[in-house]
Amino acid sequence: MYVLKTIKLSKKKLNENKIILLFDTSTSAPCLYSFLFSLSILRFQSLSTQQADLIAVKIWYEYWYTKHCTTFCQSFLTSTYDPDIYLNEIDNFIFFLENYNDLKFNTMHYKSNQWFQKNYSTISQRMRSLFKFFTYLLDEFWNLRHQSYPLNEITNRRKRIDLFLNNKRKIFSKFNRYALTVNNGIIPNFKSLDDEMLTKLYEIIRPSRENKINPHNPFKSKTSQFRNFLLVHLMLNYGLRIGELMLISEKSIKKSINYDKYNLIITNTDDEFDSRSRKPHIKNAQSHRVIELSKQDYQLINIYINSIRKTSTTQILFTSFTPPYPALSYSTINAIFKKIDIKFRTLYPHYFDNEKLYGTLEKFTPHTCRHTWAYITLAFALEKHKKDSYNQSLNNNIMEKAQEDLRILGGWSMNSQMPKYYAKRFIVESSNIINLQRISQELWEN
């Protein structure tokens, strides 16, 4: 009864010139309140985010129609925008998701532990997206313009609703084994590379030379080897997201006018020859940034542009070697990482043996590079601020300064908890080292 459709806009007002809408197939029209939600909130976000959020809203609409034999839009309108009609259904909707989108609440499905984790991770994501929709409905319709209640009653009830939703968020966030907070004492496993893994990785991706062939490189041609080495190297050295890497163009690399500084500009591109169906975009306002390149990396990029990269209509930096030499897509870059992952796993299987060893990898992905960069950068920032502090005993802000450095360099939003996660992990691992040193010293003294 409901379907998502991608609409191409006639005028370019968005990053991707497209918007995803939820349609009611019985009327061939967009669902009213999800349509308003898309226009007000989602149209400023990436297509992948729109898709993820609207899938949850679509399931919600299907649930509502299955249970109430009417549309959610109709129910919400006739209730005079009363939030209770959807707040009271949250628990039932979670059961609905648990039960494979089935209203038979007296049925339980028994699956493996692997299914349990995967399924509840998805449920957690669906609920976060749905709460985003509910928050929009509250902001838009629970106010003096649409309600006849006095202002103080509207305000007080909104506070109670916000508290209720926050408590629900805490409950279903526990469904997701990755949704771990900084304060609960559990450290998410970010699957980053340690020093040994990083050294072995570079041994694999190092391009062959005329006088020195790299037998471990999974790519046949030297041009592919150099390009793929460079894109992995840039992600490891500068913490780039995959979308940010795909946005880099020849114009993104600039030398400073007055001194020997080399800059990589991370921003959206308006390249009219970018033919990718799923175009990358900047994630948030803080992701627009200028990163200083090392001279060596600047030279590597110029070698690639002048000697390796094929002449193409697009100015996107990383392109295919097959005519008409289009910009690399998400699937192509993921395929590059998959090839590296297979070779990495073949040569060093113990790096992926999570049954017997701790700190292993599930797989080598673009985000593994970002996790690795973040941990290394935080450690370096901490050491720098310790050296710069004239009185370390009085300076309690060293970790906060290091986290802020990481936030700025990595392009995280002010609300992101990721820098705190890395800091928490660093503190715990440092504490373990100190504890082992204490034990070793006591044994030596005894």
C-alpha positions in Angstrom: 0.0 0.0 0.0 2.9 2.3 0.6 6.0 2.8 -1.6 9.1 5.1 -1.6 9.8 7.1 -4.8 12.8 9.2 -5.6 11.7 12.5 -7.2 14.1 14.5 -9.4 13.7 18.2 -8.9 13.6 20.6 -11.8 15.6 23.2 -10.0 18.8 22.4 -8.1 18.0 23.4 -4.5 19.5 20.4 -2.9 22.9 18.8 -2.9 21.8 15.9 -5.0 18.8 17.5 -6.8 16.6 14.7 -5.6 14.2 14.0 -2.8 12.6 10.7 -1.6 8.9 10.7 -0.7 6.4 8.2 0.7 3.5 7.5 -1.5 0.1 5.9 -0.8 -0.4 3.6 -3.8 -4.2 3.6 -3.4 -4.3 7.4 -4.0 -1.1 7.7 -6.0 -0.3 10.8 -3.8 2.3 11.4 -1.2 1.3 10.7 2.4 0.6 14.1 3.9 2.6 14.2 7.1 5.5 12.2 5.9 5.5 14.6 2.9 5.7 17.6 5.2 8.4 15.8 7.2 10.4 15.3 4.0 10.1 18.9 2.9 10.9 20.4 6.3 13.6 18.1 7.6 14.8 15.3 5.2 15.3 17.3 2.0 18.4 18.9 3.6 19.9 15.4 4.2 21.5 12.8 2.0 19.5 10.4 -0.1 20.8 7.5 2.0 19.5 9.2 5.2 16.2 10.0 3.6 15.9 6.4 2.5 16.7 5.0 6.0 14.3 7.4 7.8 11.5 7.0 5.4 11.7 3.2 5.4 10.9 3.4 9.2 8.1 5.8 8.5 6.8 3.5 5.8 6.7 0.6 8.1 4.9 2.8 10.7 2.2 3.7 8.2 1.8 0.0 7.2 1.6 -1.0 10.9 -1.1 1.7 11.5 -3.2 0.7 8.5 -3.0 -3.0 9.4 -4.0 -2.4 13.0 -6.6 0.4 12.6 -7.9 -0.1 9.1 -7.3 3.6 8.3 -4.3 5.7 7.4 -2.1 7.3 10.0 -2.7 10.7 8.3 -6.4 10.4 8.8 -6.1 9.3 12.4 -3.7 12.1 13.2 -5.9 14.7 11.6 -9.1 13.6 13.2 -7.4 13.5 16.6 -6.6 17.2 16.3 -2.9 16.4 16.3 -3.0 14.6 19.6 0.5 13.1 20.2 -1.0 10.4 22.4 -2.3 8.5 19.4 1.2 7.6 18.3 3.0 7.7 21.7 0.6 5.0 23.0 1.5 2.7 20.1 5.3 2.8 20.5 5.6 -0.5 22.5 3.2 -2.3 20.2 5.2 -1.1 17.2 8.4 -2.5 18.7 6.6 -5.8 19.1 5.5 -5.5 15.5 9.1 -5.0 14.4 10.3 -7.9 16.6 7.7 -10.1 15.0 8.8 -9.6 11.4 6.2 -6.8 10.8 3.4 -9.1 12.0 0.6 -8.1 14.3 0.4 -11.6 15.9 1.8 -10.5 19.2 1.3 -13.9 20.8 3.8 -15.4 18.4 7.5 -15.7 19.2 10.2 -16.5 16.7 13.4 -18.3 17.9 16.5 -17.6 15.9 20.3 -17.8 16.3 22.2 -15.3 18.4 23.6 -13.9 15.2 20.1 -13.1 13.9 19.2 -11.6 17.3 22.0 -9.1 17.2 21.4 -8.2 13.5 17.7 -7.9 13.9 17.8 -5.7 17.0 20.4 -3.5 15.5 17.9 -2.8 12.7 15.0 -2.3 15.1 17.1 0.3 17.0 17.8 2.1 13.8 14.1 2.1 12.8 13.1 3.5 16.1 15.6 6.3 16.0 14.3 7.3 12.5 10.7 7.1 13.7 11.4 9.2 16.8 12.8 11.8 14.4 9.4 11.8 12.6 7.6 12.1 16.0 9.7 15.0 17.1 8.9 16.8 13.8 5.1 16.2 14.5 5.5 17.6 18.0 7.4 20.7 16.9 5.0 21.4 14.1 1.6 20.6 15.6 1.9 20.7 19.4 1.7 24.5 19.7 -0.7 27.4 20.1 -1.3 27.5 16.4 -2.9 24.0 16.3 -4.0 23.5 19.9 -6.6 25.2 22.1 -4.8 24.5 25.4 -3.2 27.3 27.3 0.5 27.9 26.7 1.6 26.6 30.1 -0.2 23.3 29.6 1.2 22.8 26.2 4.7 23.6 27.5 4.4 21.3 30.5 3.0 18.4 28.5 5.7 18.8 25.9 8.3 18.4 28.7 6.6 15.2 29.9 6.5 13.9 26.3 10.2 14.7 25.8 11.1 12.9 29.0 8.9 9.9 27.9 10.6 9.7 24.5 14.1 10.0 26.1 13.4 7.1 28.4 12.1 5.1 25.4 15.3 5.9 23.5 17.4 4.6 26.4 15.5 1.3 26.3 15.6 0.6 22.6 19.2 1.8 22.3 20.1 -1.2 24.4 18.8 -3.4 21.6 21.7 -2.3 19.5 25.1 -3.8 20.6 26.8 -0.8 18.9 24.7 1.8 20.6 26.8 2.1 23.7 27.1 5.3 25.7 30.2 6.9 27.1 28.9 6.8 30.6 27.9 3.1 30.8 31.5 2.0 31.2 31.5 -0.2 28.1 33.8 0.7 25.2 32.6 0.1 21.7 35.0 -2.0 19.6 35.8 0.3 16.7 37.9 -2.3 14.8 40.8 0.0 14.1 44.2 -1.2 13.0 47.1 -1.4 15.5 50.7 -0.6 14.5 51.5 -4.1 13.4 48.3 -4.4 11.3 49.0 -0.9 9.7 52.5 -2.0 8.7 51.2 -5.2 7.1 48.5 -3.3 5.3 51.0 -1.0 3.7 53.0 -4.0 2.7 50.0 -5.3 0.8 48.9 -2.0 -0.9 52.4 -0.7 -1.8 52.4 -0.2 -5.6 54.9 -2.3 -7.6 57.9 -0.6 -9.2 59.8 -1.6 -12.3 62.6 -3.1 -10.3 60.5 -4.3 -7.4 57.2 -6.2 -7.9 54.8 -6.4 -5.0 53.5 -10.0 -5.2 50.9 -9.4 -2.4 49.2 -6.4 -4.1 45.7 -7.7 -5.2 45.5 -5.4 -8.2 47.1 -6.4 -11.5 47.9 -3.1 -13.2 50.4 -0.6 -11.8 48.0 2.3 -12.5 45.3 0.6 -10.4 47.8 -0.2 -7.7 48.9 3.5 -7.4 45.4 4.9 -7.5 44.1 2.4 -4.9 47.1 2.9 -2.7 46.6 6.7 -2.8 42.9 6.6 -1.9 43.5 4.2 1.0 46.5 6.2 2.2 44.5 9.5 2.2 41.7 7.9 4.2 44.2 6.6 6.7 46.2 9.8 7.0 43.4 12.3 7.1 40.4 10.4 8.4 38.2 11.0 5.4 34.8 9.5 5.1 34.1 7.5 2.0 31.8 10.3 0.7 34.4 12.9 1.4 37.0 11.0 -0.6 34.6 10.7 -3.5 34.0 14.5 -3.4 37.7 15.3 -3.9 38.3 17.0 -7.3 41.4 18.4 -8.9 40.3 21.8 -7.6 40.3 20.5 -4.0 44.1 20.4 -3.8 45.6 23.8 -3.5 49.0 25.2 -2.4 48.9 28.3 -0.1 49.9 31.5 -1.9 52.6 32.8 0.5 54.3 29.7 1.9 54.8 26.0 1.5 51.5 24.8 2.8 49.4 22.3 0.9 45.6 22.1 1.4 42.9 19.6 0.8 39.5 21.3 0.7 36.6 19.1 1.8 33.3 20.4 0.5 30.4 19.6 -1.9 31.0 19.7 -5.6 28.9 21.0 -8.5 30.6 18.9 -11.1 28.0 18.7 -13.9 29.9 15.8 -15.5 29.6 13.6 -12.3 27.5 10.8 -13.7 27.2 8.7 -10.5 23.6 7.8 -9.7 24.3 8.0 -6.0 26.2 11.2 -5.5 28.3 11.8 -2.4 27.7 14.8 -0.2 29.0 16.5 2.9 27.5 15.0 6.1 27.1 18.1 8.2 28.2 21.8 8.5 31.3 20.9 10.4 32.4 18.5 7.6 33.2 21.4 5.4 36.8 21.9 6.3 40.3 22.6 5.0 42.9 19.9 5.8 46.6 20.6 5.6 48.4 18.0 3.5 52.0 16.8 4.0 54.3 17.8 1.2 54.8 14.1 0.4 51.1 13.5 0.0 50.7 16.6 -2.1 53.4 15.3 -4.4 51.8 11.8 -4.6 48.5 13.4 -5.6 50.2 15.4 -8.4 52.0 12.3 -9.6 48.6 10.6 -9.8 46.9 13.5 -11.6 49.8 14.1 -14.1 50.8 10.5 -14.8 48.2 8.0 -13.8 44.7 9.6 -14.0 43.0 9.4 -17.4 41.7 12.6 -19.0 38.0 12.8 -18.2 35.2 15.3 -18.5 34.7 15.1 -14.7 37.1 16.8 -12.4 36.5 14.3 -9.6 40.0 13.0 -8.5 39.5 9.3 -8.4 38.1 7.9 -11.7 37.9 4.7 -13.5 40.5 3.5 -16.0 37.7 2.3 -18.4 36.3 4.8 -20.9 34.6 7.3 -20.5 36.6 7.3 -17.2 33.8 8.2 -14.8 34.2 9.1 -11.2 34.5 6.0 -8.9 31.2 5.0 -7.3 30.4 3.8 -3.8 30.2 0.2 -5.1 33.6 0.5 -6.9 35.4 1.8 -3.8 33.8 -0.8 -1.6 34.9 -3.5 -4.2 38.5 -2.1 -3.9 38.4 -2.5 -0.1 36.9 -6.0 -0.5 39.8 -7.1 -2.6 42.3 -5.7 0.0 40.3 -7.4 2.7 40.5 -10.8 1.0 44.2 -10.5 0.6 44.7 -9.2 4.1 42.6 -12.1 5.5 44.5 -14.6 3.4 48.0 -13.5 4.5 47.1 -12.7 8.2 44.1 -14.8 9.2 44.8 -14.2 12.9 43.9 -10.6 12.5 40.3 -11.7 11.8 40.0 -14.5 14.3 37.5 -13.0 16.8 36.7 -16.4 18.2 40.1 -16.8 19.9 41.6 -13.3 19.9 40.5 -9.9 21.1 41.1 -6.7 19.1 40.6 -8.4 15.8 38.9 -7.1 12.6 35.5 -8.2 11.2 36.6 -6.9 7.8 38.7 -4.1 6.3 36.4 -1.3 5.2 36.7 2.4 4.4 35.5 3.2 8.0 38.3 1.0 9.4 40.6 3.7 8.0 38.7 6.5 9.8 38.7 4.6 13.1 42.4 4.0 12.8 43.1 7.6 12.0 41.0 8.9 14.9 42.7 6.7 17.5 46.2 7.6 16.3 45.4 11.3 16.0 43.9 11.5 19.5 47.0 9.9 21.0 49.2 12.4 19.1 47.0 15.3 20.2 47.2 14.2 23.8 51.0 14.1 23.8 51.2 17.5 22.1 48.9 19.1 24.7 50.8 17.5 27.5 54.1 18.9 26.3 52.5 22.3 25.7 51.1 22.4 29.2 53.4 24.3 31.6 51.8 22.6 34.6 50.3 19.3 33.9 49.0 18.8 37.5 46.8 21.9 37.2 45.7 21.3 33.6 42.6 19.2 33.6 41.6 20.1 30.1 44.2 18.2 28.1 41.8 15.5 27.1 39.1 18.0 26.2 41.5 19.9 24.0 42.6 16.7 22.3 38.9 15.7 21.7 38.2 19.2 20.2 41.2 18.8 17.9 39.8 15.4 16.8 36.3 16.8 16.3 37.6 19.7 14.0 39.9 17.5 12.0 37.4 14.7 11.6 34.5 17.0 10.7 32.2 15.7 13.5 29.2 17.8 14.5 29.1 19.4 17.9 26.5 16.9 19.0 28.5 13.8 18.0 29.7 11.6 20.8 32.4 9.9 18.6 35.4 12.0 20.0 34.3 11.0 23.5 34.1 7.4 22.5 37.7 7.4 21.3 38.8 9.3 24.4 37.1 6.8 26.7 38.8 3.9 24.8 42.2 5.6 25.1 41.8 6.2 28.8 40.8 2.5 29.5 43.7 1.1 27.4 46.2 3.5 29.1 44.9 2.5 32.5 45.4 -1.2 31.6 49.0 -0.4 30.6 49.6 1.4 33.9 48.1 -1.5 35.8 50.4 -4.0 34.1 53.4 -1.8 34.8 52.4 -1.8 38.5 52.1 -5.6 38.6 55.4 -6.0 36.8 57.2 -3.6 39.3 55.7 -5.4 42.3 56.8 -8.8 41.0 60.3 -7.4 40.4 60.5 -5.8 43.9 59.4 -9.1 45.5 
